Amino acid sequence: MSWYLTKDDLIPIALGAAVLGTGGGGDPYIGRLLAEEAIAEKDLLVMDVDEVADSEWVIPIAAMGAPTVLLEKIPAGPEPIIAFQALEKELGIRAQAVCAMEAGGVNSMVPLATAAHLNLPVVDADGMGRAFPEVYMETFHIYGLSGTPACVVNEWGDVVTFRAHTNQTLEHYARAVTIRMGGHAFLSHFAMQGTDLKRTAVRGTLGFAKRLGEAVLRVEKTHRDPIAALLKAARTPPYGGADIIFVGKIVDVQRRTSGGFARGRVLIDGTDDYFTRRMRIEFQNENLVAVMDERPVVTVPDLITVLDRENGTPITTEYLHYGQRVTVLAIAAPPIMKSPEALLVWGPEAFGYSYPYLEPHFIRANNPEIEGR
Amino acid sequence: MSYRLGIDVGGTMTDAVILDTADNVVSKVKVPNSSDIVSGIQTAITHVLQTSGLPPQRISLAMLGTTQVTNAIIERRGLSRVLAMRIGAPATTGVKPLASWPDDLATWGRAHSVILRGGHEFDGRLIAPLDELAVAEACRKVRGTVDAVAVTGVFSPVSAQHEERAAAIIQEELGDVPTSLSHQIGSIGLLERENATILNAMVIQVAKRVVQTFSAAIRNSGISAALFLAQNDGTLMELDYAQQYPILTVASGPTNSMRGAAYLTGLTDAVVIDIGGTSTDVGILVRGFPRESAVAVEVGDVRTNFRMPDLVSLGLGGGSIVRETARGITIGPDSVGYKIITEGQVFGGHTLTFTDVAVSQGRGPLGDPGVLTLDEAFAQQAYQIAVNRIVDAIAQIKTNALPIPLIAVGGGSFTLPDALPEASHIVRPLHYEVANAIGAAMAQVSGRVDKIYNMEGRKRDEVLAEAEAAARAEAEAAGAAPDSLVLVDVEELPLSYLPGNATRIRLTVAGTLRAWEELKAES
């Protein structure tokens, strides 16, 4: 069912997208301001994947680069539109809808602003179902589509078009150009028709982000427990269930950069039900694995989000610090993200861990709705 | 012997103290504010001088901590009309200056905002050369219709070149219209830094009046001291600097009481709780200074990112009204404020306050506990509710699980029990009730760096040394004695997706006022 997205939906979507950002993905704040301006005039049509005709084209749009640069060098505004139109021109097509590359963080907002400016609908889907560090880490790649031709655009409207023999090569080239463009740029890639979209996309992620955000904001007004509300919303499809996996206080954070990624780990000492226990969460821009008392309990691609224990606000890895009281939320990724092909790209082993993906059965068990599907 | 005078203008009271060269408190007073701030300050000065028995000429330095600038922003009173100039086009045009401001505040600047070509990349390359003609034209357009200019360049914390060049052109075109430059106010995060810079420009006239009234009150009292204003990181600024960067005085109140607490106890690492009549602030001292907040701070509903102390604030104080409701016992957030001494039940009044509850639980002595007719179970429960809120706030502000002392200051701090979970022990210093005025009188000066450094091919120590040298230079320019400077805070934040292991380094050094060191040496 299609629906209309209004300016008032942007705050809940940004909040939900921060949960899906799993500690990374960039602060949706600037993205929200850009989208607000675009959507103020006219509500935006959001289409289900099934409503896109087989022959219709959609183009996934995203920002790429350093979140810190985005906060300082704010976009001009038209970059993603230029990227969209440049790719249409390159392929000699007219696309009928905009799609997201990444549901988590700032990239939840970029397609909304783009679609509103182009007067096109946006598809309720993306290629990651969360945030990931590299542009080939997408279901579109996993299920055999080519990321190129792709266009990268800066604030001058300069367009660099890529044709690459693999999607990993595209990541490599596009990253280099993004740095020359000042560390942040906009990307159009994986142009595809409805048949491919239906086969490869992670569905319903925009609506899911909106429901997460709305759940928290609704209870904020009535002073009830925001984390309980968030958990309830997180247990709904298309995701595979959710649970609180730890409650405690941060006792140590370590960070370093290597290869352009912010890597590190946070140690949390348990309180309440988790008293005497310890959780370690390891991250590479995004949270990757949660290890309790030296035993992995949740692994990538399932989502691990550290929340402020009081107000349920997601805390990005950049803002983790000693002494914060936190609750750790885990959400099971939708099944399309956990096929053997998908785990080759973003399972724990793809990030250098020695152990395979761990099915968090406790999450399924508490979700009869999912179990019955 | 020479002396210094510390004054803190709070929400309801003005406090004043005189300290000697050995930092002993020679005299102290608390006077209620009148509608006229100047006469309040003057009354406080007169009383504190009288109590000390010192002639006014013996005061060599005078320091003021004040909430007047903050109040002007919150009440939208007496603000300046601002030309908000951003340098960064074609980048940044997607979000205009003042875009997310409340309308009643934005009206002081929205009519005159421009985005011009120029600005830098994260690594110091140019986005575009500065459009100097456009700077001049923007000035000519607003001549006579603005009172101040705020200039914000993209990545000016990496290179301030364009902001400084623009300032020179502005001066040529508009004469001595006060101009605020963003690299001197905030750090990375364009909108937040720009907001702080525009706010700064808006309160320039307010600050000028504050400085004038403070100077006048001091002179009228026969004092011919060097004058300073307290800023929100717990250090001082000379009046000239304060008039240029008044936004830095916002939130100096809580910081002053934390610095005062550090001074009174000699502790450098401790949690500080300041319980007033209406509210309680809990902060933490790290190496003698309040820890800074890492997240965006709102001032008058505007998002900013300048240096602010990390605080947990509770709507709980000595005058907080206690009620029994259907949902249980509530304490505050409303308060009888300074009327506690007539309205509180222990003072013969008719309002049940947190003070009454605390006195019934053996805190004090204060007023006349004999007149209280509280139900014991109710009083116990109410007291416990308040204590639990305080314990939660302490837990929230602590940096690790290790036991840490708690310093209790402020007029309402007598309400605390003898021991609290989360605190190793509670320190109640002498003069706790004027800790904020004492904090204002701490002759400390700081210097600070917040920049992105390329770490590739360089030793970490060498980069840190470079950052520290820059911070030291700033502190010396602000009046610090070079030998007194020590490193108080350093934070390294690696940035993702940038080459060269780009790292954001925030580093602060602090030391003593040169003028004070010299006076001490003379005596």
Interface residues (C-beta under 8 A of the other chain):
Chain A: G24 I30 L33 L34 E37 M64 G65 A66 P67 T68 V69 L71 E72 K73 I74 P75 A76 G77 P133 E155 W156 G157 R175 T178 I179 G182 G183 K249 V251 R255 R256 T257 S258 G260 F261 A262 D269 N285 E310 E318 Y319 H321 Y322 G323 R325
Chain B: G88 A89 P90 A91 T92 T93 G94 V95 A99 S100 G119 E121 F122 R125 I127 V154 F155 I188 G189 L190 L191 A294 V295 A395 Q396 I397 K398 T399 N400 A401 I452 L493 P494 L495 S496 Y497 L498 P499 N501 A502 T503 R504
